Amino acid sequence: MGDQPTEETEELDEAFEGEHRGAFGEFGGESSGFIDRAFRERIVLASVTLSGDNIEEAEASLDELARLVDTAGADPVARVQQNRLSPDRATYVGSGKAEEIRQISESLDADTVVFDNELSPAQQGNLEKILKRSALDRTAVILDIFAQNASSPEGKAQVELAQLRYRLPRLRRSGRTFSQQAGGIGTRGPGETQLEVDRRRLMRRITKLEGNLKQLRKNRATQSKSRKRTSNRAVAIVGYTNAGKSTLLNALTDAGVLVEDRLFATLDATTRRLALPGGEAVFLTDTVGFVRKLPHQLVEAFTSTLDVVVDADLLLHLVDSSDPDPSGSINAVRTVLKEIGADTVPEVFVFNKADLDPVAAQQLKAREPGSVVCSATTGEGLEDLLEVVGSHLRRLTRTVDLLIPFDRGDILAQVHREGEVVDETSGSQGWLIRARFEEASVGRLEEFIDPATKTSS
């Protein structure tokens, strides 16, 4: 899982080598990615709006695909849109439309056609035969971007696993001639085809990656348990890609996370300790950004990273208030949250980038009661955000009155360490303290709770 290529990855790279300019499959030129980055590929974008689909949403999705292609290092040169009642089983778009796309691609000297719709392996194979060039879908482009941006060993392993799961059913379309018989050391004999050899190598690599990630997930779970033993709550920043999550984390904690104005600039979860105005401390985590139609392979592969969202006590749902379609972004994020089982975690909307469009930010705030408007870049509204976070987390605690004898200074120190002291006075028998605690702390301090004045909130 380190940076050095392994025997398995080198073997798989050989299996995916091709002879043609372009991206993936029979016409693939670079084995390490679906889009060739040895030059700026010229890409034709294609989109099919099916019966019952929202046309405006389909156009917004195609706009986003153009941004994804640009982020991947290629140039969109044309768009082709089609309305159909249902997908064509063989080519998704139908043979006539596929021929039209081929003619457009040839006239523009395009290298690859990228479809905004998810294509089956058979459909991709049939399209490449008609188009005479690589045919990719949205999933491949997103996987390619993730592969470019992964930096940690865990992130690289997660992306590689997602890529290999995507490639497995498409092995038969590789540039290698699979009709040949393979032999030699490591094969099952002279009767084994090259396709079987490549599939076995790929499955071996997938199994190894799954094992490594399983161990990493155990380590992350152990870290999570250690944090839960403290009185610190967990807050996760979620949102659409490029909404400003890393900028917000840096502004609140001086985390020093990479910030760039592009999609998926950061993939690895980063956690920092944050002190709230009331004195409470929380663990604040920046997470990977989401997009429309986030590939299921990525959601599965990034399970261990996304666990921090599921286990959080509060989600800060960051929204770019200057986004032309904030509702679409919000729905895309909520779709992923539901898929990973985090849709029941309490959520606060944070409308960021208010400095770019103050009017839109206030309009969005009016739509969502309890939301916050801020600018992570200028610092506007960050104090209000911290107050809201503290208020939400205090609802998860109990307020109790304690009577602590003067000779129990250790208990007094524990109270200040584990809770939020609301009021403290000296009585005839000891310190009278009202404080908010987690349930676990309340249990440990049970003998010091004053039953005559005990309250809860």
C-alpha positions in Angstrom: 0.0 0.0 0.0 3.0 2.3 -0.1 4.1 4.5 -3.0 6.4 1.9 -4.6 4.8 -0.3 -7.3 4.2 -3.9 -6.3 4.6 -7.0 -8.5 0.8 -7.2 -8.7 0.4 -3.6 -9.9 3.2 -4.0 -12.5 1.6 -7.1 -13.8 -1.8 -5.4 -14.0 -0.3 -2.4 -15.8 1.1 -4.7 -18.4 -2.4 -6.3 -18.8 -3.9 -2.9 -19.6 -1.3 -1.5 -22.0 -2.7 -0.5 -25.4 -1.4 0.8 -28.7 -3.8 3.7 -29.3 -4.0 7.3 -28.3 -6.8 7.8 -25.8 -8.0 6.6 -22.5 -9.2 3.2 -21.4 -10.1 -0.1 -23.0 -9.1 -1.3 -26.5 -8.0 2.3 -27.4 -6.3 3.0 -24.0 -2.9 4.6 -24.0 -2.0 5.0 -20.3 -2.4 2.1 -18.0 -2.3 4.2 -14.8 -5.5 6.1 -15.5 -8.7 6.1 -17.6 -7.9 9.5 -19.2 -4.4 9.8 -20.7 -2.5 12.6 -19.1 0.5 12.5 -21.4 -1.4 15.2 -23.4 -4.7 17.1 -23.1 -7.3 14.7 -24.6 -10.1 16.2 -26.6 -13.4 14.9 -25.2 -16.9 14.8 -26.6 -19.5 14.8 -23.9 -22.7 12.7 -24.4 -25.8 12.7 -22.2 -29.1 10.8 -22.4 -32.3 12.1 -20.7 -34.7 9.3 -20.1 -38.4 9.5 -19.8 -39.3 10.9 -16.4 -36.0 12.6 -15.8 -35.8 16.2 -15.0 -34.3 18.1 -18.0 -32.8 20.9 -15.9 -31.1 18.4 -13.6 -29.8 16.5 -16.6 -28.3 19.7 -18.0 -26.7 20.6 -14.6 -25.2 17.1 -14.4 -23.7 17.6 -17.9 -22.3 20.9 -16.9 -20.7 19.2 -13.9 -19.3 16.5 -16.1 -17.6 19.1 -18.2 -15.9 20.4 -15.0 -15.0 16.9 -14.0 -13.3 16.3 -17.4 -11.4 19.5 -17.1 -10.3 18.5 -13.6 -9.1 15.2 -14.9 -6.8 17.0 -17.3 -8.8 16.9 -20.6 -10.7 19.4 -22.8 -14.4 19.1 -23.6 -14.8 20.1 -27.2 -18.5 19.2 -27.9 -21.8 18.1 -26.3 -24.3 15.7 -27.6 -27.7 15.3 -25.9 -30.5 12.9 -26.5 -34.0 12.2 -25.2 -35.1 8.5 -25.0 -37.9 6.6 -23.4 -35.4 4.0 -22.2 -31.7 3.0 -22.7 -30.8 1.0 -25.7 -29.6 -2.4 -24.4 -26.6 -2.6 -26.8 -25.3 0.9 -26.9 -27.4 3.0 -24.4 -27.9 5.7 -27.1 -28.9 3.5 -30.1 -26.8 2.7 -33.1 -28.0 5.8 -35.1 -27.0 8.2 -32.3 -23.7 6.4 -31.8 -22.9 6.9 -35.5 -23.7 10.6 -35.2 -21.4 10.9 -32.2 -18.7 9.1 -34.2 -19.0 11.6 -37.0 -18.8 14.6 -34.6 -15.8 13.0 -32.9 -14.0 12.6 -36.2 -14.7 16.1 -37.3 -13.3 17.5 -34.1 -10.4 15.0 -33.9 -11.7 13.9 -30.5 -9.8 11.2 -28.6 -12.5 10.0 -26.3 -16.3 10.2 -25.7 -17.5 10.5 -22.1 -21.1 9.6 -21.3 -22.9 11.2 -18.4 -24.8 8.0 -17.9 -23.5 4.7 -16.4 -22.6 2.3 -19.1 -22.5 -1.5 -18.8 -19.2 -3.3 -19.9 -21.1 -4.6 -23.0 -22.4 -1.2 -23.9 -18.9 0.3 -23.6 -17.5 -2.4 -25.8 -20.2 -2.0 -28.5 -19.8 1.8 -28.4 -16.0 1.7 -28.9 -16.5 -0.6 -31.9 -18.8 2.0 -33.5 -17.0 5.2 -32.3 -13.5 3.8 -33.1 -12.2 5.5 -30.0 -12.4 5.2 -26.2 -15.9 5.3 -24.6 -16.0 6.2 -20.9 -18.8 6.9 -18.5 -19.0 9.4 -15.6 -17.8 6.8 -13.1 -14.5 6.3 -14.9 -13.8 10.1 -14.9 -14.5 10.4 -11.2 -12.3 7.4 -10.4 -9.5 8.9 -12.5 -9.7 12.2 -10.6 -9.6 10.4 -7.3 -6.5 8.5 -8.5 -4.8 11.7 -9.3 -5.5 13.3 -5.9 -5.0 10.4 -3.5 -1.9 11.1 -1.4 -2.0 8.9 1.7 -1.4 5.2 1.6 -5.0 4.6 2.7 -6.4 6.9 0.1 -4.3 5.4 -2.7 -5.4 1.9 -1.7 -9.1 2.9 -1.6 -9.0 4.5 -5.1 -7.0 1.6 -6.6 -9.6 -0.9 -5.1 -12.5 1.1 -6.7 -10.6 1.2 -10.0 -9.9 -2.5 -10.1 -13.6 -3.3 -9.2 -14.6 -1.1 -12.1 -12.1 -2.7 -14.5 -12.8 -6.4 -13.6 -15.9 -6.9 -15.7 -14.3 -4.9 -18.5 -11.1 -7.0 -18.8 -12.3 -8.7 -22.0 -12.0 -5.3 -23.8 -8.4 -4.7 -22.9 -5.9 -4.0 -25.7 -4.3 -7.4 -25.2 -5.3 -10.2 -27.6 -7.0 -12.7 -25.2 -7.4 -15.5 -27.7 -3.8 -16.5 -27.2 -2.9 -19.3 -24.8 -0.7 -18.5 -21.9 1.9 -20.7 -20.3 4.9 -20.6 -18.0 5.5 -20.3 -14.3 2.6 -19.1 -12.3 -0.1 -20.2 -14.7 -2.3 -23.2 -14.6 -0.7 -24.8 -17.6 -0.6 -24.3 -21.4 -4.4 -24.3 -21.6 -5.0 -21.1 -19.6 -5.9 -18.1 -21.7 -4.3 -14.7 -21.2 -7.7 -13.3 -20.1 -7.8 -15.8 -17.2 -4.3 -15.0 -16.2 -5.1 -11.2 -16.1 -8.4 -11.8 -14.2 -6.6 -13.9 -11.6 -3.9 -11.3 -11.1 -6.5 -8.6 -10.7 -8.6 -10.6 -8.2 -5.4 -11.4 -6.2 -4.7 -7.6 -6.0 -8.3 -6.8 -5.0 -8.2 -9.4 -2.2 -4.9 -8.0 -0.9 -6.2 -4.4 -1.0 -9.4 -5.5 0.8 -7.4 -7.1 3.5 -5.2 -4.0 4.0 -8.2 -1.7 4.1 -9.9 -4.0 6.6 -6.9 -3.7 8.9 -6.9 0.1 8.5 -10.6 0.2 9.3 -9.8 -1.7 12.6 -7.1 0.8 13.4 -9.5 3.7 12.7 -12.2 2.1 14.9 -9.7 1.8 17.7 -8.9 5.5 17.4 -12.6 6.3 17.4 -13.1 4.4 20.6 -10.2 6.3 22.2 -11.9 9.6 21.3 -15.2 8.5 22.6 -13.7 7.8 26.0 -13.0 11.5 26.3 -15.7 14.1 26.9 -15.1 15.5 23.4 -17.9 15.3 20.8 -17.2 14.6 17.1 -18.3 17.1 14.4 -17.9 16.3 10.7 -17.9 18.8 7.9 -19.7 17.3 4.9 -20.7 18.9 1.6 -20.4 19.1 -2.1 -16.9 19.1 -3.6 -15.3 22.5 -3.7 -17.8 24.0 -1.2 -14.9 25.1 1.0 -14.7 22.3 3.6 -10.9 22.4 3.9 -10.9 26.2 4.0 -13.3 26.1 6.9 -11.3 23.5 8.8 -8.2 25.6 8.3 -10.0 28.8 9.4 -11.3 27.2 12.6 -8.3 25.1 13.6 -5.2 26.2 11.6 -5.1 22.6 10.3 -2.9 23.5 7.3 -5.0 21.3 4.9 -4.4 21.7 1.1 -6.9 24.2 -0.3 -7.4 24.5 -4.1 -10.2 25.9 -6.3 -10.9 22.6 -8.0 -13.0 19.4 -7.5 -11.7 16.8 -5.1 -8.6 18.7 -4.1 -8.4 16.7 -0.9 -9.6 13.1 -0.3 -8.2 12.1 3.1 -10.1 12.8 6.3 -8.3 15.3 8.6 -9.3 15.6 12.3 -8.4 18.5 14.6 -9.3 19.5 18.1 -11.5 22.7 18.3 -12.3 24.7 21.4 -15.8 26.2 21.4 -16.7 29.5 23.0 -18.2 27.8 26.1 -14.9 26.0 26.8 -16.0 22.6 25.4 -13.6 20.8 23.1 -14.7 18.9 20.0 -13.0 16.8 17.3 -13.7 18.5 13.9 -13.2 16.4 10.8 -13.0 17.5 7.2 -14.3 14.8 4.8 -14.1 14.0 1.1 -16.5 16.0 -1.1 -19.5 14.5 -2.8 -20.9 15.0 -6.3 -24.0 13.9 -8.3 -24.0 10.2 -9.1 -21.0 9.5 -6.9 -19.8 6.0 -8.0 -20.9 3.2 -5.8 -17.4 1.7 -6.1 -16.0 4.8 -4.4 -18.6 4.8 -1.6 -17.8 1.2 -0.9 -14.0 1.7 -1.1 -14.1 4.8 1.1 -16.2 3.1 3.9 -13.5 3.4 6.5 -13.0 7.1 5.7 -16.7 7.9 5.7 -17.2 6.1 9.1 -16.2 9.4 10.7 -19.4 10.8 9.3 -21.6 8.0 10.5 -20.1 8.2 14.0 -20.3 12.0 14.3 -22.5 13.7 16.9 -23.2 16.6 14.5 -22.8 17.3 10.7 -21.9 20.7 9.4 -23.5 20.5 5.9 -21.4 23.1 4.0 -23.1 24.6 0.9 -21.6 27.0 -1.6 -24.0 29.9 -1.5 -22.8 31.1 -4.9 -23.6 27.7 -6.5 -26.1 28.2 -9.3 -27.9 25.0 -8.2 -27.5 24.7 -4.4 -30.6 22.5 -4.1 -29.0 20.0 -6.5 -25.8 20.0 -4.5 -27.7 19.5 -1.2 -29.7 16.6 -2.7 -26.5 14.9 -4.0 -24.9 15.1 -0.5 -28.0 13.8 1.2 -28.2 10.9 -1.2 -24.7 9.8 -0.2 -25.4 10.3 3.5 -28.4 8.0 3.2 -26.3 5.4 1.4 -23.7 5.3 4.1 -26.3 5.4 6.9 -25.6 8.9 8.2 -28.9 10.4 7.3 -30.1 10.3 10.9 -27.1 12.3 12.3 -28.1 15.8 13.4 -27.3 18.3 10.6 -26.7 22.1 10.5 -26.6 23.9 7.2 -23.7 26.3 6.8 -24.0 28.5 3.7 -20.4 29.4 2.9 -18.8 31.9 0.5 -21.2 34.6 1.6 -18.6 37.1 0.4 -19.2 36.0 -3.2 -23.0 36.3 -3.1 -24.4 37.8 0.1 -28.0 38.1 -1.2 -28.1 34.4 -2.2 -26.6 33.4 1.1 -29.3 35.2 3.1 -32.0 33.7 0.9 -30.7 30.2 1.6 -30.6 30.9 5.3 -34.2 32.0 5.3 -35.1 28.6 3.7 -33.4 26.6 6.4 -34.2 27.5 10.0 -31.2 27.2 12.3 -28.7 27.6 9.5 -25.6 29.8 9.5 -24.2 32.1 6.9 -20.4 32.5 6.8 -17.3 33.0 4.7 -14.4 30.7 5.6 -12.1 32.9 3.6 -12.9 36.3 5.3 -13.9 34.9 8.7 -17.4 36.4 8.5 -20.0 34.4 10.6 -17.5 32.0 12.1 -18.2 33.1 15.6 -22.0 32.5 15.0 -21.1 29.1 13.6 -19.2 28.1 16.8 -22.1 29.3 19.0 -24.6 27.2 17.0 -22.3 24.1 17.2 -22.0 24.6 21.0 -25.7 25.0 21.4 -26.5 21.8 19.4 -23.9 19.8 21.4 -25.2 21.0 24.7 -28.5 19.4 24.0 -26.7 16.1 24.0 -25.6 16.6 27.6 -27.2 16.6 31.1 -27.1 19.5 33.5 -26.6 18.4 37.2 -26.0 20.1 40.5 -23.0 18.8 42.5 -21.9 19.1 46.1 -18.2 18.4 46.3 -16.4 18.3 49.7 -13.6 20.7 50.2 -11.2 17.8 50.6 -12.0 16.4 47.2 -10.0 18.6 45.0 -9.4 15.7 42.6 -13.2 15.6 41.9 -13.3 19.3 41.4 -10.5 19.0 38.8 -12.4 16.1 37.1 -15.6 18.3 36.9 -13.7 21.1 35.1 -11.9 18.6 32.9 -14.9 16.6 31.7 -17.8 19.1 31.9 -18.9 22.6 31.2 -19.3 24.5 34.5 -22.3 26.8 34.4 -22.1 28.1 38.0 -19.7 27.5 41.0 -20.1 28.8 44.6 -18.8 27.8 48.0 -21.2 26.4 50.6 -20.8 25.3 54.2 -20.1 21.7 53.3 -18.2 22.2 50.0 -18.3 23.5 46.5 -21.8 23.9 44.9 -21.4 23.4 41.2 -23.9 23.3 38.3 -22.4 21.8 35.2 -23.2 20.0 31.9 -21.8 16.5 31.4 -21.9 13.5 29.0 -23.9 10.6 30.4 -20.7 8.7 31.1 -19.4 11.5 33.3 -22.7 11.8 35.1 -22.4 8.1 36.1 -18.9 8.6 37.4 -20.0 11.6 39.5 -23.2 10.0 40.8 -22.2 10.0 44.5 -21.6 13.8 44.4 -25.0 14.8 42.7 -27.2 16.8 45.1 -30.6 15.0 45.0 -32.4 18.0 46.4 -31.4 20.3 43.5 -30.8 17.8 40.7 -32.0 19.1 37.3 -31.8 17.9 33.8 -31.8 19.6 30.4 
